[in-house]
Amino acid sequence: MSNWPDLDRFLQTDPCDAGCGTAMELLHVYADLAAADPAAAQRRYPEVAAHLRACGPCEQDLGGLLAAIRPDVTKP
């Protein structure tokens, strides 16, 4: 593909990816669950998990929420 890994990652989006809109609507719920059990959050919201793997800005938002919920947890 290209020499830009982020572009390649974007172009190979998982078909289950919820997209930014849905991910943002559910992110606070996902973060609460991920702070306690990251695997459970991924199982309960696989479409959000797929999106977070593909979207750096949304993944950063999750990191911020997790830092606010539990400062010792930065990423699921």
Residue pairs with C-beta under 8 A, 6 or more apart in sequence:
1 7
1 8
1 11
2 8
6 56
9 54
10 54
12 54
13 54
14 50
14 51
14 53
14 54
16 46
16 47
16 50
17 47
17 50
17 51
17 54
18 26
18 45
18 47
18 48
18 50
18 51
19 51
20 51
20 55
20 57
20 58
22 47
22 48
22 51
23 30
23 48
23 51
23 52
23 55
23 58
24 58
24 61
26 45
26 48
27 48
27 58
27 61
27 62
27 65
28 65
29 45
30 41
30 45
30 48
30 49
30 62
31 41
31 62
31 65
31 66
31 69
32 69
33 40
33 41
33 44
33 45
34 40
34 41
34 42
34 62
34 66
34 73
34 76
35 66
35 69
35 70
35 73
38 76
41 48
41 49
41 76
42 49
42 76
51 58
52 58
52 59
52 62
53 59
59 75
62 75
62 76
63 74
63 75
66 73
66 74
66 75
66 76
67 73
67 74
